[in-house]
Amino acid sequence: MSDDASGTGGPLVLVIEDDRGVRELMVDILSAEGFQVRTAGDGLEGLLKLQVLHPAALVLDIMMPDVGGLRVLDQLASEHADVPVIVVTGKPQAAAEARQRLGRRNVFDKPFDLAAFVERLREVAETPQQTDSNPPPGEQL
């Protein structure tokens, strides 16, 4: 089975997860929900794919070898602040740190409620992100 899958033309989601089994499960679930899914097995690979893919959203594990999820979040904040992130983690301390950075709605503790996870991912992936070139209605540059 490939780690990457296309859904039905829905939003592109990049999943950065070092556990192959979890990665494959995410691909199966998210592609069945209509997302296009690409994956990375570690933070460095994820950052490289992020440069090329420009996903609508990112699903990120925090505890990974080498370039961990918190370093990926730091890089995102400085270079890709427009990409919404959903964090999944099995470590309470990592979850607390991620919640401080992203808010509680974008952090899911493993094991998590699958329906709530998919619903939140759909919300962030399908909502246009505000950038300087896309100001809120009524505001000018």
N, C-alpha and C positions, 0 to 999 in steps of 0.2 A: 504494500500500500504506500502511496506517495504521501509525504507530509503536507503537500500543498493540494488544494482543491478549489474548484470554482463552484460557486453556488449558481443562482439563476440571474446573475448580473447585478446583484445587490452590492452594497458598500464593500470596499476592500478592507479587510482587517489583517493586520500583521500580529501573529502570536509569537511572543518570545518566551520560550519555556525550555528548560534543560532536560526535563524528564520526557523521554520519547513517548511513553505510554500516554501521558497527559496531553502532550502535543497532538498525538494522533486522535485522541478522544475529542479534543477541541476542534480539530479539522472536521471530524464526522458530524459533530453537533452543529457547529456554526454553518457548515455548508448545507446541511439539511434545513437550516433556518433561513437560507437564501443569501448568506454572506459569501463573498469571494474570500478565500483564506490563503495566506502565505505564512510560512513559519520560519523561525530561526531557533537554533539549539542553544544559543548563548547570547549574551549582551552585545559582544563585538559584532557577531554576524547580524544581529538585529539592527544595530546602528548602521551597518553598511547597507542592508536591505531598505532601511528607512529612507536613505538618500535617493534610492532608485525608484521605489514603489509609490511614495507619497500616499500612504493609506488614509482611509477615513477615520480609523481608530486603531489603537494598539492595545493588545492584551499582554500584560507583562507579569512574569513571575519575579519576585524580589530576590529570593535566595538562589543564586546561580554562581558557579565557579568563575574565576577570572573577572570579567566585567559583569558585576551584579546589577540587579534591578535598580538600586538606588543611584548607581553611577549613570545608568541609562536615563533615569529621571532627571538627573543634573544636566546631562547633554541635551535632552529634550527641551528643558526649560530655556536653555541658551540658544538653541538652533531650530527647534521645531515646536515652539509653544502652541502652535495652531492645531497640533495633533492631539486629540483627547486620548487619555490613558485610563484603562481599567486594570487595576492590580489584583492578582490572585496570589495568595500566599498561605503557607501553613505555619508561619512563625508569628506569634502574637506581637513580639517587639517590632518586627519588620512591618506588620500591619499598622501598628500605632504610628510609626514614622511615615508611612505612606498616607495615612489619614490626615496627618498634619499638613502634608504637601498637597493632597488632592481632594480632601473632603471625604466624609464617610461613605457617600453614595457610590464612589468609584473604587472602593476597596472591598474585596470579597475574601473571607477566610475559608481556606480549604478544610473540610468539604463545604461547598456552598449550595444555595438554592439555585438550581439551574434555570428555572423560569425567571427569577429575579435578575440573574446575571445576563441572560439573553435580552430581557426587556431593557435593562440599563445600557447594554452595549448598543442595541438598536437606537435608543434615544441619542447617545453621543455620536454614533456613526452617521446618523441621518440628519443631524442638526448642523447647519452651516456654522462654522466657527468664525468668530469675529476677528478680523485682521485690520491693519491700517488701511488696506485697500478695500475693505468691506465693512464700513462703519455701520452702527445701528441706524435704523430709520430715523430721520430727523437730525442726525448729526452730520457735520461736514468735516472734511479733512482740514 
